Amino acid sequence: KEDDETASTMNHSILLQERPIKQTVTREALTLLLDTFHNEAESFLLSEVELPLHVERLVQSVKALCSSLAAVETTDVTSALNQLPACPCRLQPKVLKDASVLALRENREKVVEKLTAAILDLVELYCSTFNANFHTTPQSHSCTAPIQEAGLVTNVLSFNVYAAHRIPITWAASYEGFFLSCSLTHGGAELCAPQHTSKQSVSKYLFHLVVWDQSPLPPPGGAEDKGKQRRSIEALGWVTMPLFNFR
């Protein structure tokens, strides 16, 4: 009872973060960025000449949106941008090689439709993660997962690790590779051996990020590292996600 009546604070956790997100995007600022995106998308759809210029302006408007939404580029945004040819503000090899397909307006419409959906999903993800001063309209396609009792869960815990965002550029020059180690704990005790992703270097999409996009693999130091000089491992960051509520 005494513990319940004591005011709690999470300020000590803030100090552990190198660059905590202190400000969230406002509805007004996001509306302006969305308006700009829609205008550039319309210009891209109507463009008959100077396609590279319209692509660059469209991608810049997407980058501005993602930058305001915690500098996150989701896999859906990346997939949509890959339908566009390369441009100066985005150096990524998996882009559309034959830009002539965009000469057809219906193909440009498909790109804009996919890009718009990806951005709206990112806005919804942001609002459910950070303390924004507005909320999105509930999407009809998103269903709420049923509540489960901890003791009655029989399925295997499984999830996919996509990427680490907001990577400091100094890390790219200081470290050879990056991997994520995941542990499952209860009451401070590990329930199983830690799982690891493969080691990856920093990629440059709209921002610098480390992309794994995979499920667990053998830990570093296994067969793939035999014959190589052992490197020291340094912890750069961490995050904890509760799987069940306090009850």
C-alpha positions in Angstrom: 0.0 0.0 0.0 2.8 2.4 0.8 4.4 1.7 -2.5 1.1 2.4 -4.3 0.8 5.8 -2.6 4.3 6.8 -3.5 4.6 9.1 -6.6 6.7 7.3 -9.3 9.1 9.0 -11.7 10.9 7.7 -14.7 13.4 10.6 -14.9 16.3 8.3 -14.0 15.7 6.3 -17.2 15.9 9.5 -19.3 19.5 10.0 -18.2 20.4 6.6 -19.7 19.5 7.7 -23.2 22.0 9.6 -25.3 19.4 11.6 -27.2 15.9 11.2 -25.8 13.0 12.5 -27.9 11.9 15.5 -25.9 9.5 17.1 -28.3 6.7 15.5 -30.3 5.3 16.7 -33.6 2.3 18.9 -33.3 -0.9 18.5 -35.3 -0.3 21.8 -37.1 3.2 21.0 -38.1 2.3 17.5 -39.3 -0.6 19.0 -41.3 1.7 21.3 -43.2 4.1 18.5 -44.0 1.3 16.2 -45.2 -0.1 19.1 -47.4 3.4 19.4 -48.9 3.6 15.7 -49.5 0.1 15.6 -51.2 1.1 18.6 -53.4 4.3 16.9 -54.5 2.5 13.7 -55.1 0.0 15.4 -57.3 2.8 17.1 -59.3 4.5 13.8 -59.7 1.2 12.2 -61.0 0.6 15.0 -63.5 4.3 15.3 -64.6 4.9 14.7 -68.3 8.5 16.1 -68.3 11.3 16.5 -65.9 10.4 13.3 -64.0 13.7 13.2 -62.0 13.0 16.7 -60.5 9.5 15.6 -59.4 10.9 12.4 -57.9 13.4 14.4 -56.0 10.8 16.8 -54.6 8.5 13.9 -53.7 11.2 12.0 -51.9 12.3 15.2 -50.1 8.7 15.7 -48.8 8.6 12.1 -47.6 12.0 12.6 -45.8 10.7 15.7 -44.1 7.7 13.8 -42.8 9.7 10.8 -41.6 12.2 13.2 -40.0 9.5 14.8 -37.9 8.1 11.4 -37.0 11.2 10.5 -34.9 13.4 10.0 -38.0 11.9 6.6 -38.6 11.7 5.0 -42.1 9.6 1.9 -41.9 10.0 -1.1 -44.1 6.7 -0.1 -46.0 8.1 3.4 -46.7 11.3 1.9 -47.9 9.4 -0.6 -50.2 7.4 2.3 -51.6 10.4 4.5 -52.3 12.1 1.5 -54.0 9.5 1.9 -56.8 11.1 5.3 -57.6 14.4 5.8 -59.4 17.5 6.9 -57.5 17.8 10.6 -56.5 20.5 12.6 -54.6 18.7 12.6 -51.2 18.4 8.8 -51.1 21.3 6.5 -51.9 19.9 3.0 -51.9 20.9 0.4 -54.5 17.5 -1.5 -54.6 15.7 1.3 -56.4 13.7 1.1 -59.7 16.3 0.5 -62.5 14.0 1.2 -65.4 12.3 4.6 -64.9 10.4 4.3 -68.2 7.6 2.4 -66.5 6.7 5.6 -64.7 5.8 7.2 -68.0 2.4 5.6 -67.5 0.3 7.5 -65.1 -1.3 4.4 -63.7 2.1 3.2 -62.6 2.8 6.5 -60.9 -0.6 6.3 -59.2 0.3 2.8 -57.7 3.5 4.3 -56.3 1.7 7.3 -54.7 -1.0 5.0 -53.3 1.6 2.7 -51.7 3.6 5.6 -50.4 0.5 7.4 -48.9 -0.6 4.2 -47.1 2.9 3.7 -45.7 3.1 7.3 -44.4 -0.4 7.1 -42.8 0.6 3.9 -41.0 3.8 5.6 -39.8 1.7 8.5 -38.4 -0.5 6.0 -36.6 2.5 4.1 -35.2 4.0 7.4 -34.0 0.8 8.5 -32.2 0.5 5.2 -30.4 4.2 5.3 -29.3 4.8 8.9 -28.3 2.8 11.5 -26.5 1.4 13.5 -29.4 -1.1 16.2 -28.9 -3.6 14.5 -31.3 -4.8 11.0 -32.2 -5.5 9.4 -35.5 -8.9 8.1 -36.5 -9.0 4.4 -35.7 -8.3 2.3 -38.7 -11.0 -0.3 -39.5 -8.4 -2.8 -40.7 -6.5 -2.8 -37.4 -7.9 -5.3 -34.9 -7.1 -5.4 -31.2 -5.3 -8.5 -30.1 -7.3 -10.6 -27.5 -6.3 -10.4 -23.9 -4.5 -13.6 -22.7 -3.8 -14.9 -19.3 0.0 -15.4 -18.8 -0.4 -19.0 -17.6 -2.6 -20.0 -20.5 -0.3 -18.9 -23.4 0.8 -22.0 -25.3 2.1 -20.5 -28.6 5.9 -19.9 -29.1 7.1 -16.3 -28.7 8.2 -15.1 -32.1 9.0 -11.7 -33.6 10.9 -10.1 -36.4 13.7 -7.5 -35.8 13.7 -5.0 -38.6 16.1 -2.2 -37.9 17.7 0.3 -35.5 16.9 3.9 -36.4 18.6 7.2 -35.5 22.1 5.7 -35.7 24.8 8.3 -34.8 27.1 8.7 -37.8 30.1 8.4 -35.4 29.1 4.8 -34.8 29.5 3.9 -38.5 33.2 5.0 -38.3 33.9 3.5 -34.9 32.4 0.0 -35.1 32.8 -2.9 -37.6 29.3 -4.4 -37.3 26.2 -4.3 -35.2 24.0 -7.0 -33.9 21.0 -7.2 -31.5 20.8 -9.6 -28.6 17.4 -10.5 -27.2 16.6 -12.0 -23.8 13.4 -13.1 -22.2 13.4 -12.4 -18.4 11.0 -12.7 -15.5 11.7 -11.3 -12.0 15.3 -10.5 -13.1 16.1 -14.0 -14.2 16.7 -15.1 -17.9 14.2 -17.7 -19.0 16.2 -18.9 -22.0 19.5 -18.3 -23.8 19.8 -14.9 -25.5 19.1 -14.9 -29.3 21.1 -12.8 -31.7 20.8 -11.3 -35.1 23.6 -11.4 -37.7 26.1 -8.6 -37.7 25.3 -5.7 -40.2 26.9 -2.4 -41.1 25.2 1.0 -41.2 23.1 1.6 -44.3 22.1 5.0 -45.8 18.4 5.2 -46.8 16.7 8.5 -46.0 18.7 8.3 -42.7 21.5 6.2 -41.3 20.1 2.9 -39.9 21.1 -0.7 -39.3 18.8 -3.1 -41.1 18.6 -6.8 -40.0 15.0 -7.7 -41.0 15.3 -11.2 -39.7 14.5 -13.7 -36.9 17.1 -15.2 -34.5 20.4 -16.5 -35.9 23.4 -18.2 -34.2 25.3 -15.8 -31.9 28.4 -13.9 -33.1 31.5 -15.9 -32.5 30.2 -19.0 -34.1 31.2 -20.7 -37.4 30.9 -17.5 -39.4 33.6 -15.9 -37.3 36.1 -18.8 -37.2 39.5 -17.8 -38.6 38.8 -14.1 -37.9 40.3 -12.1 -35.2 38.0 -11.9 -32.2 36.6 -8.3 -31.7 35.6 -6.9 -28.4 31.8 -6.4 -28.0 30.4 -3.1 -26.6 26.8 -2.5 -25.6 25.5 0.7 -27.3 21.9 0.7 -26.2 19.0 -1.3 -24.8 15.3 -1.4 -24.6 12.8 -3.3 -22.5 9.3 -4.3 -23.6 6.8 -5.8 -21.2 4.9 -8.8 -22.6 2.3 -8.9 -19.8 0.8 -6.2 -17.6 1.5 -6.1 -13.8 -1.5 -8.4 -13.1 
